[in-house]
Amino acid sequence: MGFKTVQTQSHYVDGILVTAEYHRLSTRFTLRIGEEILYSKRLYAIAFRNAPMTINNQCYRVRVIWCLIWRARLTKDDTVVIEELIDKRRSKSLFTLVFSTIMRSLKYVFS
């Protein structure tokens, strides 16, 4: 398993296939239905993003948090429709946080 520049995952929302993509080098997060782009922003250093969108004539909101632990969820009327849009991104951020915490603790203990 090598380094993948773009991480993607697809979900069904109201019977429609929605694809979430995250480009790791440019920090661009994109939600699309087929070729139609619903949401596309570069995250840069802004850790919190919150944007409304319409899927199948219904209002949804995508919320992206990426400061320490990645979280990208899709909500409708304050109820979570999709808990995590890109699971691999979330697990990688958790692993990185835990690993760096353990390494810093070991460095502190043995120095």
C-alpha positions, -999 to +999 in steps of 0.1 A: +000+000+000+017+031-012+010+068-009-023+078-025-027+114-034-065+113-036-086+095-010-122+088-020-153+071-006-188+068-019-221+068+000-258+066-009-280+095+002-317+093-007-308+066-033-282+088-050-245+079-050-225+107-035-187+106-037-164+124-012-128+131-023-098+146-004-066+155-023-039+153+003-014+176-014-037+205-023-060+200+007-090+201-017-122+184-004-149+177-030-184+162-029-199+151-062-228+133-077-215+116-108-197+145-126-217+173-109-197+190-081-218+198-051-190+212-029-154+218-036-130+239-014-094+239-005-091+235+033-057+252+037-052+262+073-089+268+081-097+239+104-135+242+103-157+243+072-195+243+072-215+246+040-251+240+029-259+220-002-289+205-020-292+168-028-324+156-045-342+189-036-334+185+001-311+207+021-280+191+037-250+205+054-214+192+051-192+198+081-154+193+079-130+196+108-094+188+102-072+204+129-061+174+149-086+147+142-103+145+108-141+147+108-163+151+077-200+145+081-232+151+063-262+163+083-298+171+076-317+192+100-291+186+128-294+148+124-263+130+111-270+113+077-234+101+071-212+099+102-179+099+083-175+108+046-139+094+043-132+066+069-096+061+059-088+097+064-103+096+099-085+064+110-052+078+096-056+110+116-064+091+148-034+068+143-011+098+137-023+115+168-020+084+190+015+076+176+028+111+181+014+112+216+031+080+225+064+090+210+064+124+228+056+106+260+085+082+256+108+110+247+098+128+279+101+097+301+136+087+288+151+121+286 
